[in-house]
Amino acid sequence: MIQENMVLTNELGLHARPASALTKIALKYKSNVTLQGNGKTVDAKSIIMVMTMGVKGGCPLVVIADGPDELECMAAIQDLVENKFYEE
């Protein structure tokens, strides 16, 4: 299991498009992926759960990956977050 603390750098946070992008990445991997933020813990493979977090831009987000491909999964999620979900 690995855990990374991130800060959402995109202005609008986890609204529909970034939530969808994050969920698509999580679904590509066998590892379980959990997000923690805004007082909630959710399964990153569920777009509905990700969107209900209500995490805004500039807010902290904890990403936990646990499984056989956790390193690759975490690297892909970090890339997405660091690049502002490719929205800007």
ZICOR-V379788 format. One record per residue. N is the residue number from 0. RES is the residue in three letters. SS is DSSP state (H for helix, E for strand, C for the rest). OMEGA is omega as a letter, one per 30 degrees, with the letter a starting at -180 (* if undefined). D_FIRST is the distance of its C-alpha to the first C-alpha in whole Angstrom. Layout:
# ZICOR-V379788
N/RES/SS/OMEGA/D_FIRST  N/RES/SS/OMEGA/D_FIRST
This chain:
# ZICOR-V379788
0/MET/C/l/0  1/ILE/E/a/4  2/GLN/E/l/7  3/GLU/E/l/10  4/ASN/E/a/14  5/MET/E/l/16  6/VAL/E/l/20  7/LEU/C/a/22  8/THR/C/l/24  9/ASN/C/a/26  10/GLU/C/a/29  11/LEU/C/l/29  12/GLY/C/a/25  13/LEU/C/l/24  14/HIS/C/a/27  15/ALA/H/a/27  16/ARG/H/l/27  17/PRO/H/l/24  18/ALA/H/l/22  19/SER/H/a/23  20/ALA/H/l/22  21/LEU/H/l/19  22/THR/H/l/19  23/LYS/H/l/20  24/ILE/H/a/17  25/ALA/H/a/15  26/LEU/H/a/17  27/LYS/C/a/17  28/TYR/C/l/14  29/LYS/C/a/13  30/SER/C/l/9  31/ASN/E/a/9  32/VAL/E/a/10  33/THR/E/l/11  34/LEU/E/l/13  35/GLN/E/l/15  36/GLY/E/l/18  37/ASN/C/l/22  38/GLY/C/a/21  39/LYS/E/l/19  40/THR/E/a/16  41/VAL/E/l/16  42/ASP/E/a/15  43/ALA/C/l/15  44/LYS/C/l/17  45/SER/C/a/20  46/ILE/H/l/22  47/ILE/H/a/24  48/MET/H/l/21  49/VAL/H/a/20  50/MET/H/a/24  51/THR/H/l/24  52/MET/C/a/22  53/GLY/C/a/25  54/VAL/C/a/23  55/LYS/C/l/26  56/GLY/C/a/26  57/GLY/C/a/25  58/CYS/C/l/23  59/PRO/E/l/19  60/LEU/E/l/16  61/VAL/E/l/13  62/VAL/E/l/11  63/ILE/E/l/7  64/ALA/E/a/6  65/ASP/E/l/4  66/GLY/C/a/7  67/PRO/C/a/9  68/ASP/C/a/10  69/GLU/H/a/7  70/LEU/H/l/9  71/GLU/H/l/12  72/CYS/H/a/11  73/MET/H/l/10  74/ALA/H/l/14  75/ALA/H/l/16  76/ILE/H/l/15  77/GLN/H/l/16  78/ASP/H/l/19  79/LEU/H/a/20  80/VAL/H/a/20  81/GLU/H/l/21  82/ASN/C/l/24  83/LYS/H/l/25  84/PHE/H/l/24  85/TYR/H/l/27  86/GLU/C/a/29  87/GLU/C/*/31
